Structure formats: structure tokens, C-alpha cells
Amino acid sequence: MTGGDPLAPERAISVAGAPDGVRAVGPVDEGELTHLLQHASATSQKVAVWGGGTHRRIGYDEPPDLVVSTLGLAGIIDWEPDDLTVVVGAGTTVTDLEGELGTRQQSAVLAEWPGGGTVGGAVASATSGYRRLRYGPIRDRLLEVRAVTGDGRVVKGGARVVKSVTGYDLPRLYTGSLGSLGVITSVCLKLWPLTEAVATVRVDTPEAAGAVHRPLAVLETREGVTVLLAGTAAEVQAQLSALGGAHRSCLDYPPPPTGEVSWSIRVRPSLLTVAVSRLPPGSPFVAQHGVGEVTFATTNSFEISDLRSWAEESGGAVVRVAGEGSADPWGTPPSTLPLQRRVVAAFDPARVLEPGRLPGRI
């Protein structure tokens, strides 16, 4: 432990967006975090894990007794440009990481509109970004994770070299866990070189994107459909010729839809066009064709039940990703709920980390 007692009154900090009247602390290393969580478990304090606060509206909102900020766990720990890997503190913002990687023409392919979001928050919320169509979800780009469990144990899973991986697949387990299995302290991410050329092409329909191989993304909004391309100059030019639409020599990522409440529809890619047709008239949206996700924004008064019933009957889901409202944020709990409860209990026996936030109020 390098910074003294993190629970000392003078160590309390201010965290933007945190609930009023709730004490917030900011550990600067795993030793301090271990001490904090051991104390929280012993005293049954409910803990909210706070990075940039950009994903706090996912799941049930349970008032915490203590807010633990991860922003003190920031910085690049080990970067191997030749091996295309980086180990980074969970409190590092996505913007800062991508800015630093860009100095060597590399990227971790994280969310294109991260706001103040952190790397740990991106993993904990399973936020993959628009380029998932080519590069896969964030869980496939996470090589190693370190975390401190609810009762103060330091755990590590995965490896910086894939052939060295043994044991449980903790990186996938922690992806999307929303802090319920422990506070992520650092991760090792796979990197990609930035390409020589990029372009954004407007097309008439999502099906038109089938004229090219492995685009970065096929995105639909109220304004139309665009195909995002990347590769060598010759590759991009050939793809532009195949698509034939008006284009710009940049990657034109649409901003996330904004409104009183934002929802994510997750269905089979083949059902995405149907999902778009079921959206509230005039609501802003971004549909990721080939991936199977539509994010849209609406008012608090919008009744989500019909859309959710259709998605769930089709094997999908509708979940809240931003804003507030009276509708359930998750929908019908999964059939695997008993197994999930046992997994969470193994990592957080006293159930102090984000209790009640997950589906089924785990």
C-alpha cells in the first residue's frame, strides 16, 4: 500500500455524478483497493464501482454506501508495439489510451464515442464499438485481466501470450460483469495497426454492403445507410468502385442516439431490419448490420413492453443503456440465473459489489 489508509476521512474525494451524500474514495493501487474491499465485506457496505460514470444507467439502480473510483488506477503499464499488446490501468480513459496508441499508428479498437469512459468501464459493460463487425466483440480482444474481488482477493486470468493461457477464462467472465465479480484494476488488450486508407460510403440499402469483403461497419441511421471501409489504398479504392456511392475519405461514425432514455435491441443479425421497422416513429437510432444491435433513444413515456416481447420471443433482448425510467432495465431474467448467482457468490461472498444491479437483481 503506497498511499496510507484509503478509508481515512481526509482521503474522501469528489466523484462527478456520484450520489449525493455517499462517501467516495479513490485507491491508487491494488493494496489500497484490497484494504477497502476487505473492510466493505466485513462491515456489509454496498459498493458502487465508478470509472467515468458513462455506464452507470445499465442495470438496476441500487443506492450504495460507498463509491470506489478507479481513476487512480490509470496509465499504461506495459506497451509492446511489436507484439501488438498493451497492459493498461482500468482507470485510464479510452480517449487517453487511444491517443497514446495513435502515436505509433496503433489502436485498441475501443468505442468511437467514449465520452469520459474508462478502459475498465468498457470491459465491465462489454462496450464493443461500431467496428465489431470486423474486429469482433471486446471480449475477443481482451487477453488478460487483473481484479480485486469483493472480499479483497487479487485475481488474474488470461495471459499476454495466448499460448500461455491456462485455467478459467476470467477475461470473458469479467466482460460485462458490471463490477459484480470484482473491481478490474488492469487489462491486457490486443492491438491493431491503423490502416493506410479509410472511407465512408453512402449506399441505398444494408444489403448493398455485400459487394465488399469485411467492411469495418455497416451502419443505418435516420439519415440513411453507410459502409465504413479500411485497408490499403488499393483495397479501399477497389471497394469504393464496387459500392459506387458517394463517399468521404474518413470514418464517419454516427454519435450515439440521445434522448431521455436510450435502449439497445440485441437480436440475430438477420432480424435487424425488422427491429428497425419496430422502432418508435422518428426516434434517433444507430443499427449495426451484421452484428445485430440497434441503439435508439426515446422519451420516458415510451412503452417498451411490446418491442421487448418481440425481441425476447425472437431469442434476443432489449436493455436500457442510458437515462432513467420506470420500465425494467433488463427484461425477463435469463434461465441461467441460478448459475450466475453461484458464480457471483464465489467472487463476492458478502455481496457488497454492485448488489442488485444485474438481471434478476443478483
C-alpha positions in Angstrom: 0.0 0.0 0.0 1.5 3.3 -1.1 -0.9 6.0 -0.1 -1.7 5.3 3.6 -5.2 4.4 4.8 -7.7 4.9 2.0 -10.5 4.9 4.5 -9.1 7.9 6.5 -11.6 10.8 6.4 -9.2 13.1 4.7 -8.9 10.6 1.8 -12.5 11.1 0.7 -12.8 12.5 -2.8 -15.4 14.1 -5.1 -16.7 11.9 -8.0 -18.7 13.6 -10.7 -22.2 12.1 -11.0 -21.9 10.0 -7.8 -25.0 10.0 -5.5 -25.2 13.0 -3.1 -24.2 12.2 0.5 -22.4 9.0 -0.4 -18.7 8.8 0.6 -16.3 8.3 -2.3 -12.7 7.0 -2.2 -10.1 6.6 -4.9 -7.5 3.9 -4.3 -4.2 4.3 -6.2 -3.1 0.7 -6.2 -4.3 -2.8 -5.6 -3.1 -2.8 -2.0 -5.4 0.1 -1.1 -8.2 -1.4 -3.1 -7.8 -4.8 -1.3 -8.0 -3.0 2.1 -11.1 -1.1 1.0 -13.0 -4.2 -0.1 -12.0 -6.3 2.9 -13.4 -3.5 5.1 -16.6 -3.2 3.0 -17.1 -7.0 3.2 -16.5 -7.1 6.9 -19.0 -4.2 7.5 -21.5 -5.1 4.8 -21.2 -1.8 2.9 -22.7 -1.7 -0.6 -20.0 -0.6 -3.1 -20.5 1.2 -6.4 -17.6 0.9 -8.8 -17.1 4.2 -10.6 -14.9 4.9 -13.6 -16.0 7.7 -15.9 -19.7 7.1 -14.9 -20.7 6.7 -18.5 -22.3 3.2 -18.0 -24.0 3.8 -14.6 -27.5 3.6 -16.1 -27.1 0.0 -17.2 -29.0 -2.3 -14.8 -30.9 -1.6 -11.7 -30.0 1.5 -9.7 -29.3 0.4 -6.1 -28.1 3.1 -3.7 -24.6 2.4 -2.5 -22.9 3.1 0.9 -19.6 3.7 -0.7 -18.3 4.8 -4.1 -14.9 3.4 -5.2 -13.4 5.4 -8.1 -11.0 3.7 -10.4 -9.5 6.8 -11.9 -6.4 6.5 -9.6 -5.6 3.1 -11.3 -4.7 4.8 -14.6 -1.8 4.7 -17.0 -0.1 2.4 -19.5 1.8 -0.3 -17.6 3.4 -2.2 -20.4 3.2 -1.5 -24.2 4.7 -3.9 -26.7 4.2 -2.2 -30.1 5.9 -5.1 -32.0 3.7 -7.7 -30.2 0.6 -5.5 -30.6 -0.4 -5.7 -27.0 -0.8 -3.1 -24.2 -1.3 -3.5 -20.5 -3.2 -0.6 -19.1 -4.7 0.5 -15.8 -8.5 0.2 -15.6 -9.0 3.8 -14.7 -7.3 5.1 -17.9 -9.8 6.9 -20.2 -10.4 5.4 -23.6 -9.6 8.7 -25.1 -6.2 8.9 -23.4 -5.3 5.3 -24.3 -6.3 5.6 -28.0 -4.5 9.0 -28.2 -1.3 7.4 -26.9 -1.5 4.4 -29.1 -2.1 6.6 -32.1 1.4 8.0 -31.8 2.6 4.6 -33.0 -0.2 4.2 -35.5 -2.0 1.5 -33.4 -5.5 1.2 -31.8 -7.2 -1.0 -29.3 -10.4 -0.6 -31.3 -12.5 0.6 -28.4 -15.7 2.6 -28.5 -15.6 5.5 -31.0 -17.6 7.9 -28.8 -16.4 7.0 -25.3 -17.0 10.4 -23.6 -15.2 10.2 -20.3 -15.4 6.4 -20.2 -12.5 4.3 -18.9 -11.0 1.1 -20.2 -12.2 -0.8 -17.2 -15.7 0.5 -17.7 -15.6 -0.6 -21.4 -14.7 -4.1 -20.3 -17.1 -4.2 -17.4 -20.0 -3.1 -19.6 -18.9 -5.1 -22.6 -18.9 -2.0 -24.8 -17.5 -3.1 -28.2 -18.0 -0.1 -30.5 -19.0 0.1 -34.2 -16.0 -1.8 -35.6 -17.2 -5.0 -34.0 -18.3 -6.3 -37.4 -14.6 -6.7 -38.4 -12.7 -7.0 -35.1 -15.2 -8.9 -33.0 -16.6 -8.0 -29.6 -14.4 -6.6 -26.8 -14.3 -10.0 -25.1 -12.3 -11.4 -28.0 -9.8 -8.5 -27.7 -9.1 -8.9 -24.0 -6.1 -11.1 -23.3 -5.6 -10.7 -19.6 -7.5 -9.2 -16.6 -6.5 -8.4 -13.0 -9.1 -7.6 -10.4 -9.8 -7.4 -6.7 -12.8 -9.5 -5.6 -15.5 -8.3 -3.2 -13.7 -9.9 -0.2 -10.3 -8.4 -1.2 -8.5 -11.2 -3.2 -6.4 -10.2 -6.1 -7.2 -12.5 -9.1 -5.7 -12.7 -12.6 -6.9 -14.5 -15.6 -5.7 -14.9 -19.2 -2.2 -14.1 -20.4 -0.3 -11.6 -22.5 0.8 -14.5 -24.7 -2.1 -16.6 -25.9 -0.2 -19.9 -25.8 0.4 -19.4 -22.1 -3.2 -19.2 -21.1 -4.3 -21.8 -18.5 -7.2 -22.1 -16.1 -10.5 -20.4 -16.1 -11.4 -17.8 -18.8 -11.6 -14.9 -16.4 -11.3 -12.2 -19.2 -14.6 -13.4 -20.7 -16.2 -13.8 -17.3 -15.3 -10.2 -16.3 -16.5 -8.8 -19.6 -20.0 -7.4 -19.0 -19.9 -8.2 -15.3 -20.7 -4.6 -14.3 -18.4 -4.7 -11.3 -20.2 -7.6 -9.7 -17.2 -10.0 -9.7 -14.6 -7.6 -8.6 -13.0 -4.2 -9.3 -10.9 -4.5 -12.5 -7.5 -3.0 -11.9 -5.7 -3.6 -15.2 -6.2 -5.4 -18.5 -4.1 -6.5 -21.4 -5.6 -5.7 -24.8 -4.8 -6.9 -28.3 -3.9 -4.0 -30.7 -4.3 -3.4 -34.4 -2.2 -1.2 -36.7 -4.1 1.8 -38.2 -4.7 1.2 -41.9 -3.3 3.2 -44.8 -6.7 4.4 -46.1 -10.2 4.7 -44.9 -13.6 5.8 -46.3 -17.3 6.1 -45.5 -19.6 5.3 -48.4 -23.4 6.0 -48.5 -25.4 3.2 -50.0 -29.1 2.7 -50.6 -29.7 -0.4 -48.5 -27.7 -2.6 -46.0 -27.7 -5.4 -48.5 -25.6 -3.3 -50.9 -22.7 -3.8 -48.4 -22.5 -7.4 -49.6 -20.5 -6.1 -52.6 -17.4 -5.8 -50.4 -15.4 -8.1 -48.1 -15.1 -7.4 -44.4 -16.1 -3.8 -44.1 -15.4 -2.1 -40.7 -19.1 -1.5 -40.2 -22.5 -1.2 -41.9 -24.5 1.4 -40.1 -28.0 2.6 -40.5 -29.5 5.8 -39.0 -32.5 8.0 -39.8 -30.2 9.7 -42.4 -29.5 6.5 -44.3 -27.0 3.6 -44.6 -23.2 3.9 -44.6 -20.5 1.4 -45.1 -17.2 2.1 -43.3 -14.0 0.8 -45.1 -10.4 0.4 -44.1 -7.3 -1.1 -45.7 -4.6 -0.3 -48.2 -5.2 2.5 -50.6 -5.7 -0.1 -53.4 -8.1 -2.2 -51.3 -10.2 0.8 -50.3 -10.3 2.1 -53.9 -11.5 -1.3 -55.2 -14.2 -1.4 -52.5 -15.3 2.1 -53.4 -15.6 1.1 -57.0 -17.7 -1.9 -56.1 -20.1 0.1 -53.9 -20.3 3.0 -56.3 -21.9 5.5 -53.8 -20.9 9.0 -52.7 -18.0 8.7 -50.2 -15.8 10.6 -47.8 -12.1 9.8 -47.1 -12.7 9.4 -43.4 -14.5 7.2 -40.9 -17.8 9.0 -40.2 -19.1 7.4 -37.0 -22.6 8.4 -36.1 -22.9 9.7 -32.5 -24.9 7.6 -30.0 -28.6 8.4 -30.1 -29.6 10.8 -27.3 -32.9 11.3 -25.5 -34.5 10.8 -22.1 -33.8 7.1 -22.3 -31.6 5.0 -24.6 -32.2 1.3 -25.3 -30.3 -1.4 -27.0 -32.1 -4.1 -29.0 -30.0 -7.2 -29.4 -31.2 -9.8 -31.9 -29.9 -12.1 -34.6 -28.4 -10.1 -37.4 -31.0 -11.5 -39.8 -33.7 -9.7 -37.7 -32.1 -6.3 -37.6 -34.2 -4.8 -40.4 -37.4 -6.0 -38.7 -36.1 -4.4 -35.4 -35.6 -1.1 -37.1 -39.1 -1.2 -38.5 -40.5 -1.6 -35.0 -38.8 1.5 -33.5 -40.9 4.4 -32.3 -41.6 6.8 -35.3 -38.9 9.5 -35.5 -36.7 8.2 -32.8 -33.0 8.5 -33.4 -31.2 5.2 -33.8 -28.0 3.5 -34.9 -28.3 0.0 -36.3 -25.2 -2.2 -36.7 -26.0 -4.5 -39.6 -24.1 -7.9 -39.5 -23.9 -7.5 -35.7 -27.5 -7.5 -34.6 -27.7 -4.4 -32.4 -29.9 -1.3 -32.6 -29.4 1.5 -30.1 -32.2 4.1 -30.0 -33.4 6.9 -27.8 -36.9 7.8 -26.8 -38.9 9.5 -24.0 -39.6 8.2 -20.6 -43.3 7.7 -21.6 -42.5 5.2 -24.3 -43.9 1.8 -23.6 -41.1 -0.7 -24.2 -43.1 -3.9 -23.4 -44.3 -4.7 -27.0 -40.8 -4.3 -28.5 -39.2 -6.2 -25.7 -41.7 -9.1 -26.1 -41.0 -9.4 -29.8 -37.2 -9.3 -29.2 -37.4 -11.9 -26.4 -39.6 -14.2 -28.4 -37.0 -14.0 -31.2 -34.3 -15.1 -28.8 -33.0 -11.5 -28.2 -33.3 -8.8 -25.6 -33.9 -5.1 -25.0 -31.8 -3.4 -22.3 -31.5 0.1 -21.1 -28.1 1.7 -21.7 -28.7 5.3 -20.6 -31.2 7.5 -18.9 -33.9 6.7 -16.3 -37.4 5.4 -16.4 -39.9 3.2 -14.7 -39.5 0.3 -17.2 -37.4 -2.7 -16.1 -33.8 -2.1 -17.4 -33.2 -5.8 -18.3 -36.5 -7.5 -19.1 -37.0 -11.2 -18.4 -34.2 -12.7 -16.4 -32.2 -15.5 -18.2 -32.7 -19.1 -17.4 -29.1 -19.3 -16.2 -29.8 -17.1 -13.1 -29.1 -19.8 -10.5 -25.7 -20.4 -12.1 -24.9 -16.7 -12.2 -25.8 -16.4 -8.5 -23.3 -19.1 -7.7 -20.6 -17.5 -9.8 -21.1 -14.1 -8.2 -21.1 -15.6 -4.7 -17.7 -17.2 -5.4 -16.2 -13.8 -6.1 -18.2 -11.7 -3.7 -19.3 -13.9 -0.8 -20.7 -10.9 1.3 -22.3 -9.5 -1.9 -21.1 -5.9 -1.5 -20.1 -5.1 -5.1 -22.9 -3.6 -7.1 -25.6 -5.7 -5.3 -28.9 -6.0 -7.1 -27.6 -4.4 -10.3 -27.6 -7.5 -12.6 -30.6 -9.2 -14.2 -32.8 -10.9 -11.5 -31.4 -8.3 -9.0 -28.4 -10.5 -8.3 
